[in-house]
Amino acid sequence: MVATCLQVVGFVTSFVGWIGVIVTTSTNDWVVTCGYTIPTCRKLDELGSKGLWADCVMATGLYHCKPLVDILILPGYVQACRALMIAASVLGLPAILLLLTVLPCIRMGHEPGVAKYRRAQLAGVLLILLGKTGFLFHTEHIISIRCFI
């Protein structure tokens, strides 16, 4: 019973983490640029945010974004962050599907336990790769914060 609970908790946390990677990839609020305090910048209409996909300006009542469509013009760290985050998002789907088939409450025909164990190992390797790409993203994100500010 304990092993079943641990597997279900592992599946749920992996799924929530993968959804978090997808949400993080799609947001434009990675770096907030402001020369003063946040309320002062809002009054002066100088509050901006930068993400992987767009540069945005936040004014009172307005939120205008300019998409970053020219890939070759973008700095290298933005291109690397894009690639790592897309790789993490893509690696998450097969890992989650494999984890779903490995849960003890799901049986697929008359398969031996070894096949289920190998699928669990493959899903674990994919999740470790997802975590590594997320860690590399975090390192690139710290570098990009220094460059933006």
C-alpha positions as CSV (number, residue, x, y, z in Angstrom):
1,M,0.0,0.0,0.0
2,V,2.8,2.4,0.8
3,A,4.5,1.7,-2.5
4,T,1.3,2.4,-4.4
5,C,0.9,5.7,-2.5
6,L,4.5,6.7,-3.3
7,Q,4.0,5.9,-7.0
8,V,0.8,8.0,-7.2
9,V,2.5,10.9,-5.3
10,G,5.5,10.6,-7.7
11,F,3.2,10.7,-10.7
12,V,1.2,13.7,-9.5
13,T,4.3,15.7,-8.6
14,S,5.9,14.9,-12.0
15,F,2.7,15.9,-13.8
16,V,2.5,19.2,-11.8
17,G,6.2,19.9,-12.5
18,W,5.8,19.3,-16.2
19,I,2.7,21.7,-16.3
20,G,4.9,24.2,-14.4
21,V,7.6,23.9,-17.1
22,I,5.0,24.5,-19.8
23,V,3.5,27.6,-18.0
24,T,7.0,29.0,-17.4
25,T,7.9,28.6,-21.0
26,S,4.8,30.5,-22.2
27,T,5.0,33.5,-19.8
28,N,6.6,36.8,-20.7
29,D,7.4,37.9,-17.2
30,W,10.9,36.4,-16.8
31,V,12.7,39.7,-16.2
32,V,10.9,42.8,-15.0
33,T,12.8,46.0,-15.9
34,C,12.5,49.1,-13.9
35,G,15.0,51.8,-13.0
36,Y,13.1,52.9,-9.9
37,T,10.6,51.2,-7.5
38,I,7.8,49.3,-9.1
39,P,5.0,51.8,-8.1
40,T,7.2,54.7,-9.4
41,C,7.7,52.9,-12.7
42,R,4.0,52.2,-13.0
43,K,3.3,56.0,-12.5
44,L,6.0,56.9,-15.1
45,D,4.8,54.1,-17.5
46,E,8.4,52.7,-17.6
47,L,7.7,49.2,-16.2
48,G,8.6,46.5,-18.7
49,S,9.0,42.8,-18.8
50,K,11.0,40.4,-21.0
51,G,10.4,36.8,-21.8
52,L,11.5,34.2,-24.3
53,W,8.7,35.1,-26.8
54,A,8.0,38.8,-26.4
55,D,9.1,42.1,-24.8
56,C,6.2,43.8,-23.0
57,V,5.5,47.3,-21.6
58,M,3.1,47.7,-18.7
59,A,1.4,51.0,-18.3
60,T,-1.6,52.0,-16.3
61,G,-4.4,49.9,-17.8
62,L,-2.4,48.8,-20.8
63,Y,-0.2,45.8,-21.5
64,H,1.5,45.9,-24.9
65,C,3.8,43.1,-26.1
66,K,6.1,43.1,-29.1
67,P,6.8,39.5,-30.2
68,L,10.4,38.3,-30.7
69,V,10.0,36.7,-34.2
70,D,13.5,37.2,-35.6
71,I,15.4,34.2,-34.2
72,L,18.8,35.2,-35.7
73,I,18.8,38.6,-34.1
74,L,18.1,37.3,-30.6
75,P,21.1,37.0,-28.2
76,G,22.5,33.5,-27.7
77,Y,21.2,33.1,-24.1
78,V,17.7,33.7,-25.2
79,Q,18.0,31.1,-28.0
80,A,19.5,28.6,-25.6
81,C,16.7,29.2,-23.0
82,R,14.1,28.7,-25.7
83,A,15.7,25.4,-26.8
84,L,16.1,24.1,-23.3
85,M,12.5,24.9,-22.3
86,I,11.1,23.5,-25.5
87,A,13.2,20.3,-25.0
88,A,11.9,20.0,-21.4
89,S,8.3,20.5,-22.5
90,V,8.6,17.8,-25.2
91,L,10.4,15.3,-22.9
92,G,7.7,15.6,-20.3
93,L,4.8,14.2,-22.4
94,P,6.3,10.7,-23.1
95,A,7.6,10.6,-19.5
96,I,4.1,11.3,-18.1
97,L,2.5,8.8,-20.4
98,L,5.0,6.1,-19.5
99,L,4.5,6.9,-15.8
100,L,0.7,6.6,-16.3
101,T,1.1,3.1,-17.7
102,V,3.4,2.0,-14.8
103,L,0.9,2.9,-12.0
104,P,-0.1,-0.3,-10.1
105,C,-3.8,0.2,-10.7
106,I,-3.3,0.0,-14.5
107,R,-2.7,-3.3,-16.2
108,M,-1.9,-3.7,-19.9
109,G,-2.8,-7.3,-20.9
110,H,-0.7,-10.1,-19.5
111,E,2.6,-8.3,-19.5
112,P,5.4,-9.5,-17.2
113,G,6.6,-7.3,-14.3
114,V,9.9,-6.8,-16.1
115,A,8.3,-4.8,-18.9
116,K,6.6,-2.5,-16.4
117,Y,9.8,-2.1,-14.6
118,R,11.7,-1.1,-17.8
119,R,9.0,1.4,-18.7
120,A,9.3,2.9,-15.2
121,Q,13.1,3.2,-15.7
122,L,12.7,4.9,-19.1
123,A,10.1,7.3,-17.6
124,G,12.6,8.1,-14.7
125,V,15.4,8.8,-17.2
126,L,13.2,11.1,-19.2
127,L,12.1,13.0,-16.0
128,I,15.8,13.3,-15.0
129,L,16.6,14.8,-18.4
130,L,13.6,17.1,-18.0
131,G,15.0,18.2,-14.7
132,K,18.5,18.7,-16.1
133,T,17.2,20.9,-18.9
134,G,15.2,22.9,-16.3
135,F,18.4,23.3,-14.3
136,L,20.3,24.4,-17.3
137,F,17.4,26.8,-18.0
138,H,17.8,28.2,-14.5
139,T,21.5,28.8,-15.1
140,E,20.8,30.5,-18.4
141,H,18.0,32.5,-16.7
142,I,20.4,33.8,-14.1
143,I,22.8,34.9,-16.8
144,S,20.0,36.5,-18.7
145,I,18.9,38.5,-15.7
146,R,22.5,39.9,-15.3
147,C,22.5,40.9,-19.0
148,F,19.1,42.5,-19.0
149,I,19.7,44.7,-16.0
